[in-house]
Amino acid sequence: MKNSLCKKNYKITTRNWFNRWSNKYDQTLGRIGFHRELLDLVVRSSKVKDCDKVLDIGCGTGLLSLRLLQKAGCSITGIDISEEMLAIFKGKIKESGLEQKIESRLMDIDSLNFKNNTFDAAVSSVVLHHLKDKPKALKKIYKLLKPGGLFVIGEVDMDSTGSHADTKRLQRMLRVLEQEWIPALRDAGVEAFAQMYSNGIKHILNQGEYCLSLKQWAAICRKAGFSRVTIKRVPHYKCFGVVVAKKPG
Ligand SMILES: C[S@@+](CC[C@H](N)C(=O)[O-])C[C@H]1O[C@@H](n2cnc3c(N)ncnc32)[C@H](O)[C@@H]1O
């Protein structure tokens, strides 16, 4: 993506981070138990049906989209800011002959370019915490959904707000991060641990990572107009979960 399309510095950093990670993404985060369980929970919670039109926000290498298609014969539009993550996804789409089912586009979440009332469901997994202005994005996603449409946000339940010098904040975050680091080493080895460790430092320093608690996400959904907002947790990793929000109608 040209830097002109990616106007904010922190987004260029995020895009470059994922461009560099892309080749190892599926072998690192993609192999860790909590990520697989989170994807499964997003898929189950989306209640996607055959013929639904689904928006996968921050689709990356397509791990969520491909899991959705195992559940239903929906059609999916995946958008992402990283060309390299998308290149891997496009390769998988071609290899599996899914061109009729999935379209992937280079797009920033802050410039979602679709008509209002287009999608039956919108899903995202471990993406939206990369945004600084979350209310703006959620209001836009609300508009893109058809009345009655579901929005499922898969995220880590970690409130990273506050001062970097606050030791209580650091303790709160480390309690969550160790639940990423230990499974990373166990499930996917040293390289995955090193990747998740570097990621953790970015979370602590808020360098392109601005996580919230699931309750905080739920409050932003309600403010954006969503009704029936619920939180569900991943079975074996309680610090991961989804917020399910419905557009009235
Ligand atoms: C941790 S990956 C998650 C990918 C996929 N959803 C999954 O669960 O495997 C986060 C993805 O969000 C994308 N991303 C981050 N900020 C974005 C933005 N502003 N607009 C679009 N995509 C963004 C990154 O490029 C990356 O592919």
Ligand as a Chemical Component Dictionary entry (heavy atoms), coordinates in Angstrom:
data_LIG
# 
_chem_comp.id                   LIG 
_chem_comp.type                 NON-POLYMER 
_chem_comp.pdbx_formal_charge   0 
_chem_comp.three_letter_code    LIG 
# 
loop_
_chem_comp_atom.comp_id 
_chem_comp_atom.atom_id 
_chem_comp_atom.alt_atom_id 
_chem_comp_atom.type_symbol 
_chem_comp_atom.charge 
_chem_comp_atom.model_Cartn_x 
_chem_comp_atom.model_Cartn_y 
_chem_comp_atom.model_Cartn_z 
_chem_comp_atom.pdbx_ordinal 
LIG C1  C1  C 0  -2.977 -10.309 14.215 1  
LIG S1  S1  S 1  -3.423 -10.142 12.521 2  
LIG C2  C2  C 0  -4.996 -10.999 12.471 3  
LIG C3  C3  C 0  -5.267 -11.616 11.111 4  
LIG C4  C4  C 0  -6.489 -12.547 11.113 5  
LIG N1  N1  N 0  -7.688 -11.828 11.462 6  
LIG C5  C5  C 0  -6.253 -13.677 12.066 7  
LIG O1  O1  O 0  -6.914 -13.759 13.111 8  
LIG O2  O2  O -1 -5.378 -14.504 11.767 9  
LIG C6  C6  C 0  -3.953 -8.443  12.417 10 
LIG C7  C7  C 0  -4.242 -8.014  10.969 11 
LIG O3  O3  O 0  -4.873 -6.721  11.001 12 
LIG C8  C8  C 0  -4.376 -5.961  9.920  13 
LIG N2  N2  N 0  -4.576 -4.533  10.225 14 
LIG C9  C9  C 0  -4.054 -3.817  11.246 15 
LIG N3  N3  N 0  -4.467 -2.538  11.179 16 
LIG C10 C10 C 0  -5.289 -2.460  10.105 17 
LIG C11 C11 C 0  -6.020 -1.383  9.496  18 
LIG N4  N4  N 0  -5.989 -0.150  9.990  19 
LIG N5  N5  N 0  -6.757 -1.648  8.391  20 
LIG C12 C12 C 0  -6.784 -2.909  7.867  21 
LIG N6  N6  N 0  -6.098 -3.960  8.395  22 
LIG C13 C13 C 0  -5.358 -3.729  9.492  23 
LIG C14 C14 C 0  -2.907 -6.369  9.864  24 
LIG O4  O4  O 0  -2.309 -6.045  8.621  25 
LIG C15 C15 C 0  -2.990 -7.871  10.119 26 
LIG O5  O5  O 0  -3.115 -8.617  8.929  27 
# 
loop_
_chem_comp_bond.comp_id 
_chem_comp_bond.atom_id_1 
_chem_comp_bond.atom_id_2 
_chem_comp_bond.value_order 
_chem_comp_bond.pdbx_ordinal 
LIG C1  S1  SING 1  
LIG S1  C2  SING 2  
LIG S1  C6  SING 3  
LIG C2  C3  SING 4  
LIG C3  C4  SING 5  
LIG C4  N1  SING 6  
LIG C4  C5  SING 7  
LIG C5  O1  DOUB 8  
LIG C5  O2  SING 9  
LIG C6  C7  SING 10 
LIG C7  O3  SING 11 
LIG C7  C15 SING 12 
LIG O3  C8  SING 13 
LIG C8  N2  SING 14 
LIG C8  C14 SING 15 
LIG N2  C9  SING 16 
LIG N2  C13 SING 17 
LIG C9  N3  DOUB 18 
LIG N3  C10 SING 19 
LIG C10 C11 SING 20 
LIG C10 C13 DOUB 21 
LIG C11 N4  SING 22 
LIG C11 N5  DOUB 23 
LIG N5  C12 SING 24 
LIG C12 N6  DOUB 25 
LIG N6  C13 SING 26 
LIG C14 O4  SING 27 
LIG C14 C15 SING 28 
LIG C15 O5  SING 29 
# 
